[in-house]
Amino acid sequence: MMKGINIDTKVRLNNGVEMPIFGLGTYQARRGKETKEAVLAALEAGYRLVDTAAMYENEGDVGEAVRKSSIPREEIFVTTKLWNSDHGYDRTLAAFEESRQKLGLSYVDLYLIHWPVEGLRNESWKALEKLLKEGKCRGIGVSNYMTWHLEELFRNSSTVPAVNQVEFSPYLYQKNLLEFCRKHDIQLEAYSPLTKGHKLNDPRLDDIGSKYSKSPAQILIRWALQKEVIVIPKSSRRDRILENADVFDFVISGKDMKVLDSFNQDLRTSWDPSTAP
Ligand SMILES: NC(=O)c1ccc[n+]([C@@H]2O[C@H](COP(=O)([O-])OP(=O)(O)OC[C@H]3O[C@@H](n4cnc5c(N)ncnc54)[C@H](OP(=O)(O)O)[C@@H]3O)[C@@H](O)[C@H]2O)c1
């Protein structure tokens, strides 16, 4: 993935589908104008991956922007997710259909289980397999799965998730999980790559950034890309949407990558699946 990557670079998932390595997150992008304008600004800036979820309550706006943009639907990769209260076989099928209708799209590119809900997740996975088989989504995957959640899934199904979307940044460098996913041909996708903003004022990021004339946010995004992880920074601001995409004209040196790796402090900015049974 690394050689000469750009905003159009895609990775081939384990089912043959190609997914952009870089995209826009939309958690906490407010419903209505804010989400629509952010998605349109991102598409205009060259983003081709948009990440939403039923829980974000902005699928309607994401879908409207995707449909309104001048970019053909098949060139845009849309991810949405099954919320925790919708687990179980039948409920999953109904929740997917509700998401699809809100998006106003005939298919979803990637449908993820948002969280490994205990007791029900394997039934939900069976529903995702059905959706995949029927072509209602082009890929299925999981989010917030630790290695033991994945191992349990392997015991119950022969469909390996295409993607595992987890929190991932130098401050939460989940090296074992990354290696586990790589070994099983599951593409890791980094959420909260900017630590939701919490660490953007770390002076050590400024030090590294100044070497490359890049901002702390750009260093964090580039670090994830150089780990061969798909990365989806969120911003609702056009200037930052542009800034976050301006990460393809430099390479962080091996030495600086090691320095960034050493920032790990197991920082989780939202929920913690490492305690989920
Ligand atoms: N699967 C899951 O459980 C899960 C959990 C969390 C997130 N996600 C997904 O991953 C996406 C990204 O994660 P996230 O939204 O949690 O956090 P993030 O991308 O790490 O950070 C977003 C925050 O950083 C600010 N920001 C963005 N670019 C900036 C820049 N260049 N300079 C300074 N500040 C900047 C944004 O504010 P402004 O918008 O005001 O610019 C926002 O407050 C989400 O939007 C969502 O799609 C998934």
Ligand as a Chemical Component Dictionary entry (heavy atoms), coordinates in Angstrom:
data_LIG
# 
_chem_comp.id                   LIG 
_chem_comp.type                 NON-POLYMER 
_chem_comp.pdbx_formal_charge   0 
_chem_comp.three_letter_code    LIG 
# 
loop_
_chem_comp_atom.comp_id 
_chem_comp_atom.atom_id 
_chem_comp_atom.alt_atom_id 
_chem_comp_atom.type_symbol 
_chem_comp_atom.charge 
_chem_comp_atom.model_Cartn_x 
_chem_comp_atom.model_Cartn_y 
_chem_comp_atom.model_Cartn_z 
_chem_comp_atom.pdbx_ordinal 
LIG N1  N1  N 0  -16.573 2.574  15.326 1  
LIG C1  C1  C 0  -16.547 3.354  16.385 2  
LIG O1  O1  O 0  -16.860 2.951  17.508 3  
LIG C2  C2  C 0  -16.117 4.772  16.214 4  
LIG C3  C3  C 0  -15.848 5.547  17.347 5  
LIG C4  C4  C 0  -15.408 6.869  17.146 6  
LIG C5  C5  C 0  -15.266 7.344  15.849 7  
LIG N2  N2  N 1  -15.568 6.584  14.759 8  
LIG C6  C6  C 0  -15.440 7.089  13.361 9  
LIG O2  O2  O 0  -14.136 7.641  13.191 10 
LIG C7  C7  C 0  -14.253 9.017  12.836 11 
LIG C8  C8  C 0  -13.095 9.839  13.397 12 
LIG O3  O3  O 0  -13.034 9.760  14.791 13 
LIG P1  P1  P 0  -13.547 10.935 15.781 14 
LIG O4  O4  O 0  -14.576 11.759 15.118 15 
LIG O5  O5  O -1 -13.914 10.249 17.044 16 
LIG O6  O6  O 0  -12.256 11.760 16.109 17 
LIG P2  P2  P 0  -11.013 12.411 15.310 18 
LIG O7  O7  O 0  -11.181 12.262 13.867 19 
LIG O8  O8  O 0  -9.813  11.854 15.971 20 
LIG O9  O9  O 0  -11.103 13.936 15.757 21 
LIG C9  C9  C 0  -12.167 14.766 15.407 22 
LIG C10 C10 C 0  -12.017 16.065 16.185 23 
LIG O10 O10 O 0  -10.835 16.747 15.790 24 
LIG C11 C11 C 0  -11.163 18.041 15.264 25 
LIG N3  N3  N 0  -10.265 18.235 14.093 26 
LIG C12 C12 C 0  -10.357 17.626 12.889 27 
LIG N4  N4  N 0  -9.342  17.988 12.085 28 
LIG C13 C13 C 0  -8.594  18.863 12.784 29 
LIG C14 C14 C 0  -7.432  19.593 12.484 30 
LIG N5  N5  N 0  -6.834  19.476 11.297 31 
LIG N6  N6  N 0  -6.927  20.410 13.433 32 
LIG C15 C15 C 0  -7.521  20.526 14.643 33 
LIG N7  N7  N 0  -8.636  19.851 14.984 34 
LIG C16 C16 C 0  -9.177  19.021 14.065 35 
LIG C17 C17 C 0  -12.619 17.984 14.898 36 
LIG O11 O11 O 0  -13.257 19.231 15.048 37 
LIG P3  P3  P 0  -14.047 19.987 13.835 38 
LIG O12 O12 O 0  -15.049 19.047 13.281 39 
LIG O13 O13 O 0  -14.633 21.163 14.525 40 
LIG O14 O14 O 0  -12.966 20.343 12.845 41 
LIG C18 C18 C 0  -13.172 17.010 15.952 42 
LIG O15 O15 O 0  -13.417 17.686 17.158 43 
LIG C19 C19 C 0  -15.614 9.405  13.425 44 
LIG O16 O16 O 0  -16.084 10.642 12.951 45 
LIG C20 C20 C 0  -16.422 8.206  13.051 46 
LIG O17 O17 O 0  -16.761 8.257  11.689 47 
LIG C21 C21 C 0  -15.973 5.286  14.941 48 
# 
loop_
_chem_comp_bond.comp_id 
_chem_comp_bond.atom_id_1 
_chem_comp_bond.atom_id_2 
_chem_comp_bond.value_order 
_chem_comp_bond.pdbx_ordinal 
LIG N1  C1  SING 1  
LIG C1  O1  DOUB 2  
LIG C1  C2  SING 3  
LIG C2  C3  SING 4  
LIG C2  C21 DOUB 5  
LIG C3  C4  DOUB 6  
LIG C4  C5  SING 7  
LIG C5  N2  DOUB 8  
LIG N2  C6  SING 9  
LIG N2  C21 SING 10 
LIG C6  O2  SING 11 
LIG C6  C20 SING 12 
LIG O2  C7  SING 13 
LIG C7  C8  SING 14 
LIG C7  C19 SING 15 
LIG C8  O3  SING 16 
LIG O3  P1  SING 17 
LIG P1  O4  DOUB 18 
LIG P1  O5  SING 19 
LIG P1  O6  SING 20 
LIG O6  P2  SING 21 
LIG P2  O7  DOUB 22 
LIG P2  O8  SING 23 
LIG P2  O9  SING 24 
LIG O9  C9  SING 25 
LIG C9  C10 SING 26 
LIG C10 O10 SING 27 
LIG C10 C18 SING 28 
LIG O10 C11 SING 29 
LIG C11 N3  SING 30 
LIG C11 C17 SING 31 
LIG N3  C12 SING 32 
LIG N3  C16 SING 33 
LIG C12 N4  DOUB 34 
LIG N4  C13 SING 35 
LIG C13 C14 SING 36 
LIG C13 C16 DOUB 37 
LIG C14 N5  SING 38 
LIG C14 N6  DOUB 39 
LIG N6  C15 SING 40 
LIG C15 N7  DOUB 41 
LIG N7  C16 SING 42 
LIG C17 O11 SING 43 
LIG C17 C18 SING 44 
LIG O11 P3  SING 45 
LIG P3  O12 DOUB 46 
LIG P3  O13 SING 47 
LIG P3  O14 SING 48 
LIG C18 O15 SING 49 
LIG C19 O16 SING 50 
LIG C19 C20 SING 51 
LIG C20 O17 SING 52 
# 
